[in-house]
Amino acid sequence: MGFAAGLVLLVILFAYTFWPEKVTVTQRVNSRLDFLLERRDMVYSNLRDLNFEHKAGKYPAEDFAAQRDMLEAEAAAIVSEIDVLERV
């Protein structure tokens, strides 16, 4: 009898947990602008981290300059695309 009660309870809990909801929650669809803003923040964060690690002595000057130039070029491209999208 205890096994049957446990099995029924298991089925009820399984159904409660995984039964599809009738009201679906709609998520906001990220636009290209949202993606670019998030990417810009990430690139700026990477630039801050790179600068900190260079000051801490983890990067030689040549590597630091190359990484910084690459990240700054990426940031400039992202910011210019954000400006274009915000004008529209």
N, CA, C and O atoms as a MOPAC input file, in Angstrom:
PM7 MOZYME 1SCF
protein

 N      0.81800 1    -1.19600 1     0.00000 1
 C      0.00000 1     0.00000 1     0.00000 1
 C      0.86300 1     1.26100 1     0.00000 1
 O      0.55100 1     2.23700 1    -0.68200 1
 N      1.94600 1     1.22900 1     0.77000 1
 C      2.85600 1     2.37300 1     0.82700 1
 C      3.54000 1     2.61500 1    -0.50700 1
 O      3.76500 1     3.75900 1    -0.90100 1
 N      3.87200 1     1.51600 1    -1.20800 1
 C      4.51200 1     1.63500 1    -2.51900 1
 C      3.56600 1     2.29800 1    -3.51700 1
 O      3.99000 1     3.15200 1    -4.29500 1
 N      2.30500 1     1.91800 1    -3.50100 1
 C      1.31000 1     2.48700 1    -4.41600 1
 C      1.09700 1     3.96600 1    -4.12200 1
 O      0.97900 1     4.77000 1    -5.04700 1
 N      1.04700 1     4.33300 1    -2.84300 1
 C      0.87700 1     5.74200 1    -2.47100 1
 C      2.09500 1     6.55400 1    -2.91200 1
 O      1.95300 1     7.67800 1    -3.39300 1
 N      3.27400 1     5.99300 1    -2.74900 1
 C      4.50000 1     6.67400 1    -3.19100 1
 C      4.53200 1     6.84400 1    -4.69200 1
 O      4.95500 1     7.88700 1    -5.19200 1
 N      4.08500 1     5.82000 1    -5.42600 1
 C      4.04500 1     5.88400 1    -6.87500 1
 C      3.05000 1     6.94200 1    -7.35900 1
 O      3.33900 1     7.69600 1    -8.28900 1
 N      1.88000 1     6.99200 1    -6.72400 1
 C      0.88200 1     8.00300 1    -7.07800 1
 C      1.41900 1     9.40100 1    -6.79300 1
 O      1.24900 1    10.31500 1    -7.60000 1
 N      2.06700 1     9.56100 1    -5.64400 1
 C      2.65800 1    10.84700 1    -5.29600 1
 C      3.73300 1    11.24700 1    -6.29600 1
 O      3.82700 1    12.41400 1    -6.67600 1
 N      4.54200 1    10.28700 1    -6.72300 1
 C      5.58700 1    10.54500 1    -7.70400 1
 C      4.99600 1    11.00200 1    -9.02700 1
 O      5.49600 1    11.94700 1    -9.63600 1
 N      3.95000 1    10.34900 1    -9.47200 1
 C      3.29400 1    10.72900 1   -10.73100 1
 C      2.69600 1    12.12700 1   -10.61400 1
 O      2.82000 1    12.93300 1   -11.53600 1
 N      2.05700 1    12.41600 1    -9.50500 1
 C      1.45600 1    13.74100 1    -9.29900 1
 C      2.53200 1    14.82400 1    -9.28700 1
 O      2.37100 1    15.86700 1    -9.92200 1
 N      3.63100 1    14.58200 1    -8.56700 1
 C      4.71600 1    15.56800 1    -8.53100 1
 C      5.35600 1    15.75100 1    -9.90000 1
 O      5.68200 1    16.87300 1   -10.28700 1
 N      5.53700 1    14.66000 1   -10.63200 1
 C      6.10500 1    14.73700 1   -11.97200 1
 C      5.19400 1    15.54900 1   -12.88600 1
 O      5.66900 1    16.40800 1   -13.62800 1
 N      3.88600 1    15.28600 1   -12.83900 1
 C      2.93200 1    16.02300 1   -13.67200 1
 C      2.90100 1    17.49100 1   -13.28400 1
 O      2.84300 1    18.35900 1   -14.15600 1
 N      2.93800 1    17.78200 1   -11.99800 1
 C      2.92100 1    19.16800 1   -11.53300 1
 C      4.16400 1    19.91700 1   -11.99900 1
 O      4.08600 1    21.08200 1   -12.39000 1
 N      5.29300 1    19.25100 1   -11.95400 1
 C      6.54300 1    19.90300 1   -12.32100 1
 C      6.66400 1    20.13000 1   -13.81900 1
 O      7.09000 1    21.20400 1   -14.24400 1
 N      6.30400 1    19.15400 1   -14.62100 1
 C      6.56900 1    19.22200 1   -16.04800 1
 C      5.34400 1    19.46400 1   -16.92500 1
 O      5.47700 1    19.47900 1   -18.14900 1
 N      4.16800 1    19.65200 1   -16.35600 1
 C      2.96900 1    19.88600 1   -17.15300 1
 C      3.07200 1    21.26000 1   -17.81400 1
 O      3.41300 1    22.23900 1   -17.15000 1
 N      2.78400 1    21.34200 1   -19.10900 1
 C      2.91300 1    22.64800 1   -19.78100 1
 C      1.89300 1    23.65200 1   -19.26500 1
 O      0.73500 1    23.32000 1   -19.01500 1
 N      2.34400 1    24.85400 1   -19.11700 1
 C      1.46700 1    25.92900 1   -18.64800 1
 C      0.53200 1    26.36200 1   -19.76900 1
 O      0.89800 1    26.32700 1   -20.94400 1
 N     -0.65700 1    26.76200 1   -19.40500 1
 C     -1.58000 1    27.28600 1   -20.40900 1
 C     -1.24900 1    28.73000 1   -20.75500 1
 O     -1.50000 1    29.17800 1   -21.87400 1
 N     -0.69500 1    29.44600 1   -19.81000 1
 C     -0.29400 1    30.82500 1   -20.04600 1
 C      1.21600 1    30.81800 1   -20.29900 1
 O      2.01600 1    30.58100 1   -19.39400 1
 N      1.56800 1    31.07600 1   -21.52000 1
 C      2.99300 1    31.10200 1   -21.83600 1
 C      3.54600 1    32.48200 1   -21.54200 1
 O      2.92100 1    33.49900 1   -21.84300 1
 N      4.68500 1    32.49600 1   -20.97100 1
 C      5.35300 1    33.75200 1   -20.65700 1
 C      6.13500 1    34.16400 1   -21.89500 1
 O      6.98400 1    33.42300 1   -22.38900 1
 N      5.83800 1    35.33900 1   -22.37500 1
 C      6.54300 1    35.81600 1   -23.55400 1
 C      7.75400 1    36.61000 1   -23.11800 1
 O      7.66700 1    37.49800 1   -22.27000 1
 N      8.85900 1    36.28300 1   -23.69900 1
 C     10.08500 1    37.00500 1   -23.41600 1
 C     10.27200 1    38.09100 1   -24.45700 1
 O      9.83700 1    37.97200 1   -25.60300 1
 N     10.92000 1    39.13300 1   -24.03200 1
 C     11.21300 1    40.22300 1   -24.94900 1
 C     12.28500 1    39.75300 1   -25.92000 1
 O     13.30900 1    39.20400 1   -25.51100 1
 N     12.05100 1    39.96600 1   -27.17400 1
 C     13.02100 1    39.57700 1   -28.18500 1
 C     14.07100 1    40.67100 1   -28.27500 1
 O     13.75100 1    41.84100 1   -28.48800 1
 N     15.31900 1    40.28100 1   -28.11000 1
 C     16.40000 1    41.25300 1   -28.17300 1
 C     16.59000 1    41.71700 1   -29.60900 1
 O     16.60400 1    40.91600 1   -30.54300 1
 N     16.73200 1    42.99100 1   -29.76000 1
 C     16.96300 1    43.55600 1   -31.07800 1
 C     18.46400 1    43.64200 1   -31.33500 1
 O     19.27900 1    43.34700 1   -30.46100 1
 N     18.80300 1    44.04400 1   -32.52600 1
 C     20.21900 1    44.22200 1   -32.88000 1
 C     20.84300 1    45.30000 1   -31.99600 1
 O     22.00400 1    45.19100 1   -31.60200 1
 N     20.07300 1    46.33500 1   -31.68700 1
 C     20.58200 1    47.40500 1   -30.83800 1
 C     20.88600 1    46.89300 1   -29.43100 1
 O     21.91100 1    47.25100 1   -28.85000 1
 N     20.00200 1    46.06000 1   -28.88100 1
 C     20.25000 1    45.48000 1   -27.55800 1
 C     21.53000 1    44.65200 1   -27.55300 1
 O     22.33400 1    44.72800 1   -26.62400 1
 N     21.70300 1    43.85800 1   -28.61200 1
 C     22.90900 1    43.04300 1   -28.72200 1
 C     24.15600 1    43.91800 1   -28.78200 1
 O     25.15200 1    43.62800 1   -28.11900 1
 N     24.10600 1    44.98500 1   -29.57300 1
 C     25.27000 1    45.85900 1   -29.71400 1
 C     25.58600 1    46.59600 1   -28.41800 1
 O     26.75600 1    46.77100 1   -28.07800 1
 N     24.56800 1    47.02600 1   -27.69800 1
 C     24.80800 1    47.69100 1   -26.41900 1
 C     25.46400 1    46.74200 1   -25.41900 1
 O     26.36400 1    47.13100 1   -24.67400 1
 N     25.00700 1    45.51400 1   -25.41300 1
 C     25.60600 1    44.51600 1   -24.52400 1
 C     27.04600 1    44.21400 1   -24.93500 1
 O     27.92900 1    44.08300 1   -24.08800 1
 N     27.26800 1    44.10700 1   -26.23400 1
 C     28.62000 1    43.82500 1   -26.74500 1
 C     29.56300 1    44.99300 1   -26.44800 1
 O     30.72700 1    44.78600 1   -26.10600 1
 N     29.04900 1    46.23100 1   -26.58100 1
 C     29.86300 1    47.41400 1   -26.28000 1
 C     30.31300 1    47.39700 1   -24.82200 1
 O     31.47900 1    47.65600 1   -24.52300 1
 N     29.39200 1    47.09300 1   -23.92300 1
 C     29.74200 1    47.03100 1   -22.50700 1
 C     30.78600 1    45.95900 1   -22.24100 1
 O     31.67500 1    46.14200 1   -21.40900 1
 N     30.67600 1    44.84200 1   -22.94900 1
 C     31.63900 1    43.76400 1   -22.77100 1
 C     33.03300 1    44.17600 1   -23.27000 1
 O     34.04000 1    43.87300 1   -22.63100 1
 N     33.07900 1    44.86500 1   -24.41000 1
 C     34.36900 1    45.30400 1   -24.95400 1
 C     34.99600 1    46.34200 1   -24.03000 1
 O     36.20200 1    46.30300 1   -23.78800 1
 N     34.19500 1    47.26800 1   -23.51200 1
 C     34.73200 1    48.25700 1   -22.57000 1
 C     35.27000 1    47.58100 1   -21.30900 1
 O     36.30500 1    47.98000 1   -20.77400 1
 N     34.56800 1    46.57100 1   -20.84700 1
 C     35.03700 1    45.82300 1   -19.68200 1
 C     36.36000 1    45.12200 1   -19.98000 1
 O     37.26200 1    45.09600 1   -19.14200 1
 N     36.46700 1    44.55700 1   -21.17800 1
 C     37.71600 1    43.90200 1   -21.56900 1
 C     38.85800 1    44.89700 1   -21.65100 1
 O     39.98900 1    44.57800 1   -21.28300 1
 N     38.57200 1    46.10300 1   -22.13100 1
 C     39.60900 1    47.13700 1   -22.18300 1
 C     40.07200 1    47.52800 1   -20.78200 1
 O     41.26600 1    47.71100 1   -20.54600 1
 N     39.12200 1    47.65600 1   -19.85500 1
 C     39.50300 1    47.97200 1   -18.47000 1
 C     40.35900 1    46.86200 1   -17.86900 1
 O     41.36600 1    47.13300 1   -17.21400 1
 N     39.95900 1    45.61600 1   -18.09300 1
 C     40.71800 1    44.47900 1   -17.57300 1
 C     42.11100 1    44.42100 1   -18.18400 1
 O     43.09300 1    44.15800 1   -17.48900 1
 N     42.19000 1    44.66800 1   -19.48700 1
 C     43.48900 1    44.65000 1   -20.16000 1
 C     44.40900 1    45.72400 1   -19.60500 1
 O     45.59400 1    45.48000 1   -19.37900 1
 N     43.86100 1    46.91000 1   -19.38700 1
 C     44.65700 1    48.00200 1   -18.83600 1
 C     45.14600 1    47.66000 1   -17.42800 1
 O     46.30200 1    47.91000 1   -17.08700 1
 N     44.26600 1    47.09100 1   -16.62300 1
 C     44.64600 1    46.70500 1   -15.26500 1
 C     45.74000 1    45.64300 1   -15.27600 1
 O     46.71500 1    45.73900 1   -14.53000 1
 N     45.57400 1    44.62800 1   -16.12700 1
 C     46.56800 1    43.55200 1   -16.17100 1
 C     47.90200 1    44.03800 1   -16.72500 1
 O     48.95500 1    43.53600 1   -16.33000 1
 N     47.86800 1    45.00600 1   -17.63200 1
 C     49.12900 1    45.57400 1   -18.12900 1
 C     49.84700 1    46.33700 1   -17.01300 1
 O     51.06200 1    46.22400 1   -16.85400 1
 N     49.07900 1    47.11300 1   -16.24400 1
 C     49.68300 1    47.84200 1   -15.13000 1
 C     50.20400 1    46.89700 1   -14.05900 1
 O     51.15100 1    47.22700 1   -13.34400 1
 N     49.58700 1    45.71300 1   -13.94400 1
 C     50.04100 1    44.72600 1   -12.96800 1
 C     51.26400 1    43.95900 1   -13.46000 1
 O     51.86400 1    43.19400 1   -12.70500 1
 N     51.63500 1    44.16100 1   -14.72500 1
 C     52.83100 1    43.52500 1   -15.25800 1
 C     52.58300 1    42.18500 1   -15.91500 1
 O     53.53500 1    41.43900 1   -16.14700 1
 N     51.34600 1    41.85200 1   -16.22200 1
 C     51.03300 1    40.55800 1   -16.82800 1
 C     51.19500 1    40.57100 1   -18.34100 1
 O     51.34800 1    39.51400 1   -18.95300 1
 N     51.16500 1    41.76800 1   -18.96200 1
 C     51.28400 1    41.86900 1   -20.41500 1
 C     52.50300 1    42.69100 1   -20.77700 1
 O     52.72200 1    43.76000 1   -20.20700 1
 N     53.30200 1    42.20700 1   -21.71700 1
 C     54.38800 1    43.04100 1   -22.24200 1
 C     53.79000 1    44.17900 1   -23.07100 1
 O     52.64000 1    44.09600 1   -23.50100 1
 N     54.55200 1    45.21800 1   -23.29000 1
 C     54.05300 1    46.41400 1   -23.97900 1
 C     53.56800 1    46.10400 1   -25.39200 1
 O     52.56500 1    46.66400 1   -25.83300 1
 N     54.27000 1    45.21300 1   -26.11500 1
 C     53.88200 1    44.90900 1   -27.49500 1
 C     52.53400 1    44.19000 1   -27.53600 1
 O     51.66600 1    44.53600 1   -28.33800 1
 N     52.36300 1    43.20400 1   -26.68100 1
 C     51.09600 1    42.47200 1   -26.63100 1
 C     49.94900 1    43.38000 1   -26.17900 1
 O     48.83500 1    43.30700 1   -26.69900 1
 N     50.24700 1    44.22700 1   -25.21000 1
 C     49.23700 1    45.14500 1   -24.71600 1
 C     48.77100 1    46.08400 1   -25.82400 1
 O     47.57200 1    46.30900 1   -25.99300 1
 N     49.72000 1    46.62700 1   -26.57300 1
 C     49.37700 1    47.56400 1   -27.64500 1
 C     48.54800 1    46.87400 1   -28.72400 1
 O     47.58200 1    47.45000 1   -29.22500 1
 N     48.91100 1    45.66700 1   -29.07900 1
 C     48.16600 1    44.93900 1   -30.11200 1
 C     46.75500 1    44.62100 1   -29.64100 1
 O     45.79700 1    44.82300 1   -30.38600 1
 N     46.61300 1    44.12800 1   -28.42100 1
 C     45.28900 1    43.81000 1   -27.87500 1
 C     44.43800 1    45.06300 1   -27.73800 1
 O     43.25400 1    45.06200 1   -28.07500 1
 N     45.05600 1    46.14200 1   -27.23400 1
 C     44.32400 1    47.39100 1   -27.05200 1
 C     43.83000 1    47.93200 1   -28.39200 1
 O     42.68200 1    48.36200 1   -28.50600 1
 N     44.70400 1    47.91000 1   -29.41500 1
 C     44.29800 1    48.39600 1   -30.73700 1
 C     43.14500 1    47.57500 1   -31.30000 1
 O     42.21600 1    48.12700 1   -31.89100 1
 N     43.20300 1    46.25700 1   -31.11700 1
 C     42.14100 1    45.39400 1   -31.61600 1
 C     40.81600 1    45.69000 1   -30.90000 1
 O     39.77500 1    45.80700 1   -31.54700 1
 N     40.85500 1    45.81100 1   -29.57100 1
 C     39.63800 1    46.08500 1   -28.80800 1
 C     39.09200 1    47.48100 1   -29.09900 1
 O     37.87700 1    47.66800 1   -29.16800 1
 N     39.97300 1    48.45700 1   -29.27000 1
 C     39.51100 1    49.80600 1   -29.58200 1
 C     38.87400 1    49.86300 1   -30.96600 1
 O     37.88500 1    50.57000 1   -31.15900 1
 N     39.42600 1    49.13200 1   -31.92700 1
 C     38.84000 1    49.09000 1   -33.26400 1
 C     37.45900 1    48.44000 1   -33.21500 1
 O     36.52300 1    48.90200 1   -33.86800 1
 N     37.34100 1    47.36700 1   -32.43700 1
 C     36.04600 1    46.70700 1   -32.29800 1
 C     35.03800 1    47.62300 1   -31.61700 1
 O     33.87700 1    47.68300 1   -32.02200 1
 N     35.47700 1    48.33600 1   -30.58600 1
 C     34.58200 1    49.25900 1   -29.88600 1
 C     34.13000 1    50.38100 1   -30.82000 1
 O     32.96300 1    50.77300 1   -30.79900 1
 N     35.04200 1    50.89400 1   -31.63300 1
 C     34.68200 1    51.96400 1   -32.56400 1
 C     33.65500 1    51.48000 1   -33.58300 1
 O     32.71300 1    52.20400 1   -33.90600 1
 N     33.82900 1    50.26700 1   -34.08800 1
 C     32.87300 1    49.71300 1   -35.05400 1
 C     31.50500 1    49.52600 1   -34.41000 1
 O     30.47900 1    49.81700 1   -35.02500 1
 N     31.49100 1    49.04500 1   -33.18000 1
 C     30.22700 1    48.82300 1   -32.48000 1
 C     29.52000 1    50.14700 1   -32.21000 1
 O     28.31400 1    50.26700 1   -32.42300 1
 N     30.27200 1    51.13700 1   -31.74000 1
 C     29.67300 1    52.43400 1   -31.42500 1
 C     29.13400 1    53.10400 1   -32.68600 1
 O     28.07400 1    53.72900 1   -32.64800 1
 N     29.84900 1    52.97900 1   -33.79800 1
 C     29.35100 1    53.57800 1   -35.03400 1
 C     28.06900 1    52.89100 1   -35.49800 1
 O     27.15600 1    53.55600 1   -35.98700 1
 N     27.99100 1    51.57400 1   -35.35100 1
 C     26.76600 1    50.86500 1   -35.73500 1
 C     25.60300 1    51.22300 1   -34.79500 1
 O     24.45600 1    51.31900 1   -35.23300 1
 N     25.90300 1    51.41700 1   -33.51500 1
 C     24.87200 1    51.84800 1   -32.56600 1
 C     24.33900 1    53.22200 1   -32.96400 1
 O     23.13200 1    53.46100 1   -32.93100 1
 N     25.24900 1    54.12400 1   -33.34000 1
 C     24.81900 1    55.46600 1   -33.76300 1
 C     23.89900 1    55.39200 1   -34.98100 1
 O     22.89700 1    56.10400 1   -35.05100 1
 N     24.23700 1    54.53800 1   -35.92900 1
 C     23.40400 1    54.39300 1   -37.13200 1
 C     22.02100 1    53.86300 1   -36.75600 1
 O     21.00700 1    54.36300 1   -37.24400 1
 N     21.98100 1    52.85700 1   -35.89500 1
 C     20.69100 1    52.26400 1   -35.51800 1
 C     19.84400 1    53.20500 1   -34.67600 1
 O     18.61600 1    53.16400 1   -34.76000 1
 N     20.47300 1    54.05200 1   -33.86600 1
 C     19.70900 1    54.96700 1   -33.03500 1
 C     19.13800 1    56.12700 1   -33.83700 1
 O     18.15300 1    56.73400 1   -33.41700 1
 N     19.72800 1    56.44400 1   -34.97100 1
 C     19.21500 1    57.51100 1   -35.82300 1
 C     17.96900 1    57.08800 1   -36.57500 1
 O     17.14100 1    57.92200 1   -36.94300 1
 N     17.83900 1    55.79100 1   -36.80000 1
 C     16.70100 1    55.29800 1   -37.58900 1
 C     15.44600 1    55.27800 1   -36.80500 1
 O     14.40000 1    54.88900 1   -37.32500 1

